[in-house]
Amino acid sequence: MGSSPHRMTPPAKEKTRVFVAESTRMAGQMIEAALYKHRREFQVRAVTSESADVFRELEKNQPHVAILSAELRDGSLTGFRVLRQLRDSQMKTAAIMLLNSTDRDLVVDAFRFGARGVFTRMHSIEALPKCISAVRKGQVWVNNDQIEFLLELIMRLRPQQTVKPGGMALLTKREQEVVRHVAEGMRNEEISQVLHVTEHTVRNYLCRIFDKLGLSSRVELVLYALSR
């Protein structure tokens, strides 16, 4: 009798290692729960921590994809600090920026700082697995509105300026107040209410601040202020 042919078992597909950095434990657990339905595809680890600790965890775990909330435990927009560190590192981790809104400046800065995708909490979380899979494959996850933002940026693009040393000393007391409120995560509308000025005046303050400090965006200003 002849021997029966030996059947080769195909190798198991490697799971995508997903790292989630959120500001609260509940928010991280919600994403973990949403991705648990796809546990054959994803291996998920969620943390709630400050930006410096998040980056150390990324270095330690080397995930395929990192979902970074813009807001971490050490403040609003500090997730961008991690995103920038990740961009400047030698890690091959692809980043998805998780935003609370579709604010144009934040979407643009997320891509400028190295994100391969932007996912907002306004989107259905059911679309998150598709976003992760696309980014894992080297694709960019972007919707039509975000493409419009990026096209607008390209048309108005100007070279990034060099940060000027000792720039804070060049600011007036009112401009320093604006910087402090921006670093706290306040929007222009909220700043105008606190300072009892119009939003147009706040925008003018920001333009002068950017020029004096050698910055070009709101996120750069937040990171600059946090580093002082």
ROFI-891879 format. One record per residue (C-alpha): x, y, z. Coordinates in pm, whole numbers, padded with zeros to 5 digits, always signed. Example, Ala and Ser with C-alpha at 12.3 -4.5 7.8 and 13.67 -1.06 7.14 Angstrom:
<recs>
+01230-00450+00780
+01367-00106+00714
</recs>
This chain:
<recs>
+00000+00000+00000
+00120+00348-00080
+00153+00601+00190
-00102+00879+00204
+00023+01221+00098
+00144+01445+00381
-00065+01758+00414
+00123+02070+00505
-00049+02293+00757
-00029+02655+00641
+00152+02880+00888
-00071+03084+01113
-00106+03445+01006
+00077+03680+01240
-00156+03893+01447
-00121+04268+01424
+00014+04396+01755
-00187+04705+01844
-00089+04948+02119
-00350+05194+02247
-00258+05503+02451
-00553+05680+02610
-00609+05943+02878
-00843+05727+03088
-00868+05357+03163
-01232+05349+03052
-01151+05494+02710
-00875+05237+02658
-01104+04952+02763
-01370+05064+02515
-01123+05033+02227
-00998+04699+02357
-01356+04572+02374
-01431+04690+02021
-01124+04511+01884
-01186+04192+02085
-01436+04086+01819
-01138+04071+01582
-00902+03893+01824
-00790+03653+01549
-00642+03952+01369
-00530+04179+01650
-00338+04147+01972
-00426+04457+02171
-00263+04625+02467
-00402+04948+02609
-00233+05184+02852
-00331+05507+03023
-00028+05712+03108
+00173+06027+03052
+00344+06094+02722
+00699+06006+02837
+00582+05672+02978
+00380+05597+02664
+00686+05639+02444
+00893+05411+02670
+00621+05148+02644
+00625+05180+02266
+01002+05128+02260
+00962+04823+02483
+00673+04657+02296
+00749+04758+01934
+00387+04716+01813
+00291+04714+01447
+00034+04990+01499
-00003+05250+01775
-00332+05431+01836
-00241+05752+02016
-00502+05974+02175
-00419+06343+02134
-00504+06382+02502
-00303+06179+02752
-00282+06196+03129
-00034+06484+03128
-00256+06713+02926
-00436+06809+02609
-00243+06749+02284
+00046+06573+02462
-00020+06273+02241
+00141+06479+01965
+00464+06472+02164
+00464+06092+02146
+00374+06105+01778
+00672+06332+01706
+00907+06111+01909
+00783+05808+01719
+00839+05982+01386
+01195+06074+01484
+01280+05727+01619
+01399+05420+01431
+01085+05223+01517
+00871+05083+01238
+00547+05132+01431
+00276+05300+01223
+00072+05559+01413
-00299+05640+01410
-00391+05968+01578
-00715+05962+01775
-00880+06305+01791
-01185+06433+01974
-01293+06642+01676
-01230+06704+01308
-01049+07033+01379
-00858+07123+01063
-00536+07228+01235
-00520+06912+01446
-00582+06685+01148
-00311+06859+00945
-00063+06854+01233
-00130+06485+01295
-00013+06405+00943
+00272+06654+00965
+00393+06484+01282
+00396+06142+01117
+00052+05983+01157
-00047+05731+00890
-00412+05774+00976
-00645+06002+01170
-00948+05857+01346
-01192+06080+01531
-01433+05985+01807
-01712+06107+01578
-01648+05807+01352
-01815+05473+01419
-01576+05258+01617
-01680+04971+01388
-01454+05128+01124
-01146+05115+01349
-01039+04759+01250
-01037+04866+00882
-00830+05169+00973
-00576+04956+01162
-00554+04699+00881
-00499+04969+00618
-00223+05137+00817
-00062+04799+00891
-00041+04739+00515
+00140+05068+00465
-00163+05259+00342
-00282+05599+00462
-00624+05621+00627
-00780+05951+00532
-01135+06062+00453
-01254+06323+00204
-01268+06609+00454
-00914+06537+00569
-00793+06528+00207
-00940+06875+00161
-00749+06995+00466
-00423+06854+00329
-00478+06999-00017
-00544+07339+00137
-00220+07306+00334
-00022+07221+00019
-00159+07526-00160
-00063+07753+00128
+00255+07571+00228
+00538+07771+00372
+00875+07647+00506
+00875+07549+00872
+01051+07815+01076
+01336+07762+01321
+01232+07799+01684
+01389+08113+01827
+01579+08074+02158
+01444+08276+02450
+01130+08354+02254
+00895+08366+02554
+01075+08678+02678
+00969+08849+02354
+00600+08804+02430
+00379+09059+02601
+00196+08959+02919
-00128+08920+02721
+00046+08701+02460
+00188+08486+02740
-00166+08448+02874
-00281+08327+02532
+00006+08075+02521
-00092+07944+02865
-00456+07900+02765
-00362+07727+02438
-00135+07488+02632
-00434+07409+02856
-00622+07292+02547
-00859+07586+02519
-01007+07676+02179
-00998+08028+02036
-01363+08079+02131
-01295+07984+02493
-00984+08204+02510
-01180+08500+02373
-01439+08457+02649
-01178+08440+02924
-00986+08742+02795
-01303+08934+02698
-01188+08990+02340
-01310+08872+02002
-01197+08549+01836
-01043+08763+01563
-00825+08931+01827
-00718+08591+01960
-00619+08482+01609
-00415+08801+01573
-00241+08728+01903
-00158+08378+01780
-00014+08508+01452
+00215+08744+01643
+00313+08467+01885
+00397+08228+01601
+00611+08496+01439
+00796+08588+01760
+00864+08226+01860
+00941+08098+01510
+00653+07846+01516
+00394+07764+01253
+00109+07574+01421
-00098+07541+01735
+00044+07199+01821
+00401+07329+01790
+00304+07609+02030
+00162+07362+02285
+00473+07144+02272
+00694+07452+02297
+00503+07575+02603
+00513+07233+02770
+00890+07214+02725
+00954+07541+02909
</recs>
